[in-house]
């Protein structure tokens, strides 16, 4: 075997990196603090109901396919992928917008809301497709070492799109507030407000309208199981219930990790755990970023989540449902500008059992409710219950049905759990936001500037938050390790 590598954590980026490194001939071991692999993409199975605890949207299917293709495999070797039709519903206070599974349907729905809006929509999505091709084939494949990585013929020709925002681009072409919210929604996956996100990131709109929304049969955890299977077939050794307590450094070289009190030596250490937490495993002099640095970053939201088992099928809902029946901008302010518990929160509900019968008992529904909130907020059982009542009442009103009486059980997950389970900085759910000043080379580095043989991967470094970027982050850091 080649040089030994210890990987901290087993999220998407860590699993991705482990596969590439094992393929390159390294002796790779993963150490995961929880009892299952997957990091934030874990699974809850209760009374016949199956819940994805973390990520629930499958976008950018090409990225997943490319990952498995790199190992001579395909996604279809591991799981069945179905395109959702419709992709999702957005509930407003006085209307419901249904996003179909191809552009003609979406244009028809836009025309229903605002006559003539399909013309600027097609132009906007064509531009977004151009951004997607550059982003996925050029920009995100750079390791974030230098600003010159962004200097290509393609990016120079589109330089203005890094300084304009998604919000200004959308509002220049669309006037109806519902259509504006619909087009600004996808960048929330990047963890920042639309008016702080470069318009280049409209590639998320192409991922949405152009590539569509998909579902792996059995849930998102099927991807984790597939990656675990691939990693083990390549010789990766995976250890769960293995909490890493310290990264040991000698003469400026990473040399060991302490796992459950035992020191384990290796040639290279790669952390796929929360970046801030990973640095606290080092002695102070070896940390690259101060507490002041982290305090000054814009973090993606945390979430209040509920996993609910219903004893009957629900009406008027799709697999994915967004409730934008309150003020979009006001809620964003309560996350980013003036962090506090939102007065009238927007929320998201996922019913995977609408399209995948395997995820709930016969005649029942699996429900996953999410409220985005500012990281670092007070988290109490009383607040969780208060907000569940707020959203379930609105859910009943907007979908015109009584469901409280049909709840068999509910489990909640919030800031305290993100900290406890994932050592997440301030309990954030998605990492660090992709604002202009936190893009590419301006993000925390894949390679430590202070310790040789120490590397990082995941949603706080390049290319950023989300499952597809995490797969790419794992590939980038593996290439960097091979190079050095």
C-alpha positions as CSV (number, residue, x, y, z in Angstrom):
1,X,0.0,0.0,0.0
2,X,1.0,3.6,-0.4
3,X,1.2,6.4,2.1
4,X,-1.4,6.3,4.9
5,X,-4.2,8.9,5.2
6,X,-6.5,9.4,8.1
7,X,-9.8,11.1,7.2
8,X,-11.9,12.8,9.9
9,X,-15.6,12.5,9.3
10,X,-17.6,10.6,6.7
11,X,-19.8,13.2,4.9
12,X,-20.1,13.4,1.2
13,X,-16.8,15.3,0.7
14,X,-14.9,12.9,3.0
15,X,-16.4,9.8,1.2
16,X,-15.6,11.4,-2.2
17,X,-12.0,12.1,-1.2
18,X,-11.5,8.6,0.3
19,X,-12.5,7.0,-3.1
20,X,-10.2,9.1,-5.2
21,X,-7.3,8.7,-2.7
22,X,-7.8,4.9,-2.5
23,X,-7.9,4.7,-6.3
24,X,-4.6,6.6,-6.4
25,X,-3.0,4.0,-4.1
26,X,-3.1,5.5,-0.7
27,X,-4.0,3.5,2.4
28,X,-7.1,5.3,3.6
29,X,-9.0,5.1,6.9
30,X,-12.1,7.1,7.8
31,X,-13.0,7.9,11.4
32,X,-16.6,9.0,12.1
33,X,-17.9,10.1,15.5
34,X,-21.5,9.0,14.9
35,X,-22.7,5.4,14.6
36,X,-23.4,5.6,10.8
37,X,-21.6,7.2,7.9
38,X,-22.8,10.1,5.9
39,X,-22.2,13.1,8.1
40,X,-25.3,15.3,7.9
41,X,-26.9,13.0,5.4
42,X,-28.1,10.5,8.0
43,X,-31.3,8.6,8.1
44,X,-34.1,8.1,10.6
45,X,-36.2,5.0,10.4
46,X,-39.1,4.7,12.8
47,X,-42.3,2.6,12.8
48,X,-41.9,1.9,9.1
49,X,-41.3,5.5,8.2
50,X,-38.0,6.5,6.5
51,X,-36.7,10.1,6.8
52,X,-33.6,11.7,5.3
53,X,-32.4,13.7,8.3
54,X,-30.3,16.1,6.2
55,X,-30.2,16.9,2.5
56,X,-33.5,16.1,0.7
57,X,-33.1,17.8,-2.8
58,X,-31.3,15.9,-5.6
59,X,-30.2,18.5,-8.1
60,X,-27.3,18.5,-10.7
61,X,-27.6,14.7,-11.5
62,X,-24.6,15.1,-13.9
63,X,-22.3,15.8,-11.0
64,X,-23.3,12.5,-9.3
65,X,-23.0,10.6,-12.6
66,X,-19.5,12.1,-13.2
67,X,-18.4,11.0,-9.7
68,X,-19.3,7.4,-10.2
69,X,-18.0,7.4,-13.8
70,X,-14.6,8.3,-12.5
71,X,-14.5,4.8,-11.0
72,X,-16.0,3.0,-14.0
73,X,-19.4,3.0,-12.4
74,X,-22.8,4.6,-12.9
75,X,-25.4,5.9,-10.4
76,X,-27.7,3.1,-11.8
77,X,-25.3,0.5,-10.5
78,X,-26.3,1.6,-7.0
79,X,-29.7,3.3,-6.9
80,X,-32.8,4.0,-9.1
81,X,-33.2,7.7,-10.0
82,X,-36.6,9.2,-10.8
83,X,-37.3,12.7,-12.2
84,X,-40.0,14.4,-10.2
85,X,-43.0,15.7,-12.1
86,X,-43.9,18.2,-11.0
87,X,-40.6,19.2,-9.4
88,X,-42.2,21.2,-6.6
89,X,-45.0,23.5,-5.5
90,X,-44.7,27.0,-4.1
91,X,-47.6,28.1,-1.8
92,X,-48.2,31.8,-1.7
93,X,-51.0,33.5,0.4
94,X,-53.3,33.8,-2.6
95,X,-52.0,31.3,-5.2
96,X,-49.9,28.2,-5.8
97,X,-47.2,28.0,-8.4
98,X,-46.4,24.5,-9.8
99,X,-43.0,24.0,-11.3
100,X,-43.1,21.3,-14.0
101,X,-40.4,19.0,-15.1
102,X,-39.5,20.8,-18.3
103,X,-39.3,24.4,-19.6
104,X,-42.5,24.4,-21.7
105,X,-44.6,23.6,-18.6
106,X,-42.7,26.2,-16.5
107,X,-43.1,28.9,-19.2
108,X,-46.8,28.2,-19.3
109,X,-47.1,28.6,-15.5
110,X,-45.1,31.9,-15.7
111,X,-47.5,33.2,-18.4
112,X,-50.4,32.3,-16.1
113,X,-49.0,34.6,-13.5
114,X,-47.6,37.4,-15.7
115,X,-48.4,37.7,-19.4
116,X,-45.3,37.8,-21.5
117,X,-43.0,36.6,-18.7
118,X,-42.0,33.5,-20.6
119,X,-39.9,35.5,-23.0
120,X,-37.5,37.0,-20.4
121,X,-37.6,33.6,-18.6
122,X,-36.2,31.7,-21.6
123,X,-33.4,34.3,-22.0
124,X,-32.6,34.2,-18.2
125,X,-32.4,30.4,-18.3
126,X,-30.2,30.4,-21.4
127,X,-27.9,32.8,-19.7
128,X,-28.0,30.6,-16.5
129,X,-27.1,27.5,-18.7
130,X,-24.1,29.4,-19.9
131,X,-23.1,30.1,-16.3
132,X,-23.6,26.5,-15.4
133,X,-21.4,25.2,-18.2
134,X,-18.6,27.5,-17.1
135,X,-19.1,27.0,-13.4
136,X,-19.2,23.2,-13.5
137,X,-16.6,22.6,-16.2
138,X,-14.2,25.4,-15.2
139,X,-14.6,27.4,-12.0
140,X,-15.6,24.8,-9.4
141,X,-12.8,22.4,-10.5
142,X,-10.2,24.9,-9.2
143,X,-8.7,24.3,-5.7
144,X,-9.0,27.9,-4.5
145,X,-5.3,28.5,-4.2
146,X,-5.1,31.7,-6.2
147,X,-7.3,34.5,-7.6
148,X,-5.8,33.8,-11.0
149,X,-7.8,30.5,-11.1
150,X,-10.8,32.6,-12.0
151,X,-9.1,34.5,-14.8
152,X,-10.1,32.6,-18.0
153,X,-11.3,33.9,-21.3
154,X,-14.9,32.8,-20.3
155,X,-14.9,34.5,-16.9
156,X,-13.3,37.8,-18.2
157,X,-16.0,38.1,-20.8
158,X,-18.6,37.7,-18.0
159,X,-16.8,39.7,-15.3
160,X,-19.8,42.0,-14.7
161,X,-21.8,38.9,-13.6
162,X,-19.6,38.5,-10.5
163,X,-20.4,42.0,-9.3
164,X,-24.1,42.2,-10.2
165,X,-26.4,40.2,-7.9
166,X,-29.0,37.6,-8.6
167,X,-31.6,39.9,-7.1
168,X,-30.8,42.8,-9.5
169,X,-30.7,40.5,-12.4
170,X,-34.1,38.9,-11.6
171,X,-35.8,42.2,-10.7
172,X,-34.6,43.8,-13.9
173,X,-36.6,41.3,-16.0
174,X,-39.5,40.3,-13.8
175,X,-42.0,42.5,-11.8
176,X,-44.4,40.0,-10.3
177,X,-43.3,39.3,-6.7
178,X,-44.3,35.7,-6.9
179,X,-42.1,35.1,-10.0
180,X,-39.3,37.0,-8.3
181,X,-39.5,34.8,-5.2
182,X,-39.6,31.7,-7.5
183,X,-36.4,32.7,-9.3
184,X,-34.6,33.9,-6.2
185,X,-35.3,30.7,-4.2
186,X,-32.6,28.4,-5.7
187,X,-29.7,30.5,-4.5
188,X,-30.9,30.0,-0.9
189,X,-29.1,26.6,-1.4
190,X,-25.9,28.7,-1.5
191,X,-26.6,30.0,1.9
192,X,-26.9,33.8,1.2
193,X,-29.5,36.4,0.4
194,X,-30.2,36.9,-3.3
195,X,-29.1,40.6,-3.1
196,X,-25.6,39.4,-1.8
197,X,-25.1,36.5,-4.3
198,X,-23.3,37.2,-7.6
199,X,-25.6,36.9,-10.6
200,X,-23.1,34.3,-12.0
201,X,-24.7,31.9,-9.5
202,X,-27.9,31.9,-11.6
203,X,-26.5,28.6,-12.7
204,X,-28.6,27.3,-9.8
205,X,-31.7,28.3,-11.8
206,X,-30.5,26.2,-14.7
207,X,-30.0,23.3,-12.3
208,X,-33.6,23.8,-11.2
209,X,-35.5,24.5,-14.4
210,X,-33.0,23.0,-16.9
211,X,-31.9,19.8,-15.3
212,X,-34.8,19.2,-13.0
213,X,-35.4,17.7,-9.6
214,X,-34.8,14.0,-9.0
215,X,-35.3,11.4,-6.3
216,X,-33.2,8.3,-5.5
217,X,-35.6,5.5,-4.6
218,X,-35.3,4.9,-0.9
219,X,-34.2,8.4,-0.2
220,X,-31.0,10.5,-0.3
221,X,-29.2,8.1,2.1
222,X,-29.0,5.7,-0.9
223,X,-26.2,7.9,-2.2
224,X,-24.3,7.6,1.1
225,X,-24.7,3.8,1.0
226,X,-23.5,3.8,-2.6
227,X,-20.4,5.8,-1.8
228,X,-19.7,3.7,1.2
229,X,-19.9,0.6,-0.9
230,X,-17.6,2.1,-3.5
231,X,-15.1,3.3,-0.9
232,X,-14.9,-0.1,0.7
233,X,-14.5,-1.9,-2.6
234,X,-11.5,0.4,-3.2
235,X,-10.0,-0.7,0.1
236,X,-11.0,2.2,2.4
237,X,-11.3,1.2,6.0
238,X,-14.3,2.9,7.8
239,X,-14.5,3.2,11.6
240,X,-17.8,4.5,13.2
241,X,-18.2,5.6,16.8
242,X,-14.7,7.0,16.5
243,X,-14.5,10.5,17.8
244,X,-11.3,12.4,16.9
245,X,-10.2,14.4,19.9
246,X,-6.9,15.9,18.7
247,X,-4.7,16.4,15.6
248,X,-1.0,15.8,16.6
249,X,1.7,17.9,14.9
250,X,5.5,17.5,15.2
251,X,8.0,19.9,13.7
252,X,5.3,21.5,11.6
253,X,4.1,18.1,10.2
254,X,0.7,16.5,10.9
255,X,1.5,13.1,12.2
256,X,-1.4,11.7,14.2
257,X,-5.0,11.9,15.3
258,X,-6.3,10.9,18.8
259,X,-9.4,8.7,18.4
260,X,-11.3,7.7,21.6
261,X,-8.2,8.3,23.6
262,X,-5.9,6.3,21.3
263,X,-3.2,8.0,19.1
264,X,-3.2,6.8,15.5
265,X,-0.3,7.8,13.2
266,X,-0.5,8.5,9.5
267,X,1.4,10.3,6.7
268,X,-1.5,12.7,5.8
269,X,-4.5,13.9,7.8
270,X,-7.6,15.1,6.0
271,X,-10.5,16.6,7.8
272,X,-14.0,16.5,6.3
273,X,-15.5,17.6,9.6
274,X,-16.6,21.2,10.3
275,X,-13.6,23.4,9.4
276,X,-13.8,25.6,12.5
277,X,-14.0,22.5,14.8
278,X,-11.2,20.8,12.9
279,X,-8.9,23.7,13.7
280,X,-9.8,23.5,17.4
281,X,-8.3,20.0,17.4
282,X,-4.9,21.7,16.8
283,X,-2.7,23.5,19.3
284,X,-3.4,27.3,19.0
285,X,-0.2,28.1,17.1
286,X,-1.1,25.7,14.3
287,X,-4.5,27.2,13.6
288,X,-4.9,29.3,10.4
289,X,-8.0,31.2,11.3
290,X,-8.8,33.1,14.5
291,X,-12.1,33.2,16.3
292,X,-12.4,36.8,15.0
293,X,-12.1,35.5,11.5
294,X,-14.9,33.0,12.0
295,X,-17.1,35.6,13.7
296,X,-16.7,37.8,10.6
297,X,-17.9,35.2,8.1
298,X,-21.4,35.0,6.7
299,X,-22.7,31.6,7.5
300,X,-25.5,29.8,5.8
301,X,-28.6,29.3,7.9
302,X,-29.3,26.7,10.6
303,X,-32.6,24.9,10.5
304,X,-35.4,23.8,12.7
305,X,-36.5,20.4,11.4
306,X,-39.4,18.2,12.2
307,X,-39.8,14.5,11.1
308,X,-43.5,13.6,11.2
309,X,-45.3,10.4,10.6
310,X,-48.9,10.8,9.4
311,X,-51.4,7.9,9.6
312,X,-53.0,8.8,6.3
313,X,-52.2,10.2,2.8
314,X,-52.3,14.0,2.6
315,X,-54.1,16.1,0.0
316,X,-52.9,18.9,-2.2
317,X,-49.2,18.4,-1.7
318,X,-46.3,17.2,-3.9
319,X,-43.0,15.6,-3.0
320,X,-41.4,19.1,-2.5
321,X,-43.4,22.0,-1.2
322,X,-42.3,25.6,-0.4
323,X,-44.5,27.9,1.8
324,X,-43.7,31.4,0.7
325,X,-47.0,32.8,2.1
326,X,-45.2,35.3,4.3
327,X,-42.6,38.1,3.6
328,X,-39.6,36.5,1.9
329,X,-37.3,39.5,2.5
330,X,-38.4,40.0,6.2
331,X,-37.5,36.4,7.0
332,X,-34.1,36.8,5.2
333,X,-33.4,39.9,7.4
334,X,-34.1,37.8,10.5
335,X,-31.5,35.2,9.4
336,X,-28.7,37.5,8.1
337,X,-29.1,41.1,9.1
338,X,-30.8,41.0,12.5
339,X,-30.5,37.4,13.7
340,X,-33.5,36.2,15.7
341,X,-36.3,33.7,15.7
342,X,-38.5,34.7,12.7
343,X,-41.9,36.3,13.3
344,X,-43.6,34.7,10.2
345,X,-41.2,32.1,8.9
346,X,-41.1,30.7,5.4
347,X,-40.8,26.9,5.5
348,X,-40.3,23.9,3.3
349,X,-42.1,20.5,3.5
350,X,-40.9,17.3,1.9
351,X,-43.2,14.3,1.5
352,X,-41.0,11.6,-0.2
353,X,-43.8,9.0,0.2
354,X,-45.9,11.0,-2.4
355,X,-43.6,9.5,-5.1
356,X,-41.8,6.7,-3.2
357,X,-44.1,4.3,-1.5
358,X,-41.1,2.5,0.2
359,X,-40.7,5.5,2.5
360,X,-43.9,5.1,4.5
361,X,-46.3,2.3,5.6
362,X,-49.3,1.7,3.3
363,X,-51.8,4.6,3.4
364,X,-49.4,6.8,5.5
365,X,-47.2,9.8,4.7
366,X,-43.6,10.7,5.7
367,X,-43.3,14.4,6.3
368,X,-40.1,16.5,6.7
369,X,-40.6,20.1,7.7
370,X,-37.8,22.7,7.7
371,X,-37.7,26.3,8.9
372,X,-34.5,28.2,8.0
373,X,-33.2,30.2,11.0
374,X,-30.1,32.2,11.9
375,X,-27.2,30.1,13.3
376,X,-26.4,30.5,17.0
377,X,-30.0,31.1,18.2
378,X,-31.3,29.9,21.5
379,X,-32.8,26.5,21.1
380,X,-35.3,25.1,23.6
381,X,-38.1,22.5,23.5
382,X,-40.6,25.3,24.1
383,X,-39.4,27.3,21.0
384,X,-39.5,24.1,18.9
385,X,-43.1,23.4,19.9
386,X,-44.1,27.0,19.4
387,X,-42.8,27.0,15.8
388,X,-44.2,23.6,15.0
389,X,-47.7,24.9,15.9
390,X,-47.1,28.0,13.7
391,X,-46.2,26.1,10.6
392,X,-48.6,23.2,11.0
393,X,-51.5,25.7,11.3
394,X,-50.4,27.5,8.1
395,X,-49.9,24.2,6.4
396,X,-53.4,23.1,7.2
397,X,-54.8,26.5,5.9
398,X,-52.8,26.5,2.7
399,X,-53.5,22.9,1.8
400,X,-57.1,23.0,3.0
401,X,-57.0,20.0,5.3
402,X,-56.8,19.1,9.0
403,X,-53.7,17.0,9.7
404,X,-52.9,17.5,13.4
405,X,-55.2,14.6,14.4
406,X,-53.3,12.4,11.9
407,X,-49.9,12.7,13.5
408,X,-48.5,9.5,14.8
409,X,-45.3,11.0,16.1
410,X,-42.9,13.8,15.5
411,X,-39.1,14.2,16.1
412,X,-37.3,17.6,16.0
413,X,-33.8,18.7,15.2
414,X,-32.3,22.1,15.6
415,X,-29.2,24.2,16.5
416,X,-28.2,22.2,19.6
417,X,-28.3,19.0,17.6
418,X,-26.2,20.4,14.8
419,X,-23.6,21.3,17.4
420,X,-23.8,18.0,19.3
421,X,-23.8,15.7,16.3
422,X,-21.6,17.5,13.8
423,X,-19.6,20.0,15.8
424,X,-21.2,22.6,13.5
425,X,-20.1,26.2,14.0
426,X,-23.0,28.0,15.8
427,X,-25.2,25.1,14.7
428,X,-25.2,26.1,11.0
429,X,-26.8,23.6,8.6
430,X,-25.1,24.3,5.3
431,X,-21.7,25.7,6.0
432,X,-20.5,29.1,4.8
433,X,-22.5,31.3,2.4
434,X,-21.3,31.8,-1.2
435,X,-21.2,35.6,-1.2
436,X,-18.8,37.5,-3.5
437,X,-16.2,37.9,-0.7
438,X,-16.5,34.2,0.2
439,X,-16.2,32.7,-3.2
440,X,-13.4,30.4,-4.6
441,X,-9.9,31.5,-3.4
442,X,-11.6,33.7,-0.7
443,X,-12.9,30.6,1.2
444,X,-10.9,28.7,3.9
445,X,-8.1,26.7,2.2
446,X,-8.0,23.0,1.3
447,X,-4.4,22.8,2.4
448,X,-3.2,24.1,5.8
449,X,-0.8,27.1,5.5
450,X,0.7,26.2,8.9
451,X,0.9,22.4,9.0
452,X,2.4,20.2,6.3
453,X,0.4,17.1,5.5
454,X,-2.9,18.6,6.9
455,X,-5.8,19.1,4.5
456,X,-9.5,20.1,4.7
457,X,-12.6,19.4,2.6
458,X,-16.3,20.1,2.8
459,X,-18.9,22.8,2.6
460,X,-16.8,25.5,4.4
461,X,-14.0,25.3,1.8
462,X,-14.2,25.2,-2.0
463,X,-16.4,25.0,-3.9
464,X,-19.0,25.6,-1.2
465,X,-22.2,24.3,0.3
466,X,-24.5,21.6,-1.1
467,X,-24.1,17.9,-2.0
468,X,-22.8,18.2,-5.5
469,X,-20.1,20.8,-4.4
470,X,-19.1,18.5,-1.6
471,X,-18.5,15.6,-4.1
472,X,-16.3,18.0,-6.1
473,X,-14.5,19.3,-2.9
474,X,-13.5,15.7,-2.1
475,X,-12.1,15.3,-5.6
476,X,-10.2,18.7,-5.5
477,X,-8.5,17.9,-2.2
478,X,-7.6,14.4,-3.3
479,X,-5.9,15.9,-6.4
480,X,-4.1,18.3,-4.1
481,X,-2.8,15.6,-1.9
482,X,-1.6,13.5,-4.8
483,X,0.2,16.6,-6.2
484,X,2.0,17.3,-3.0
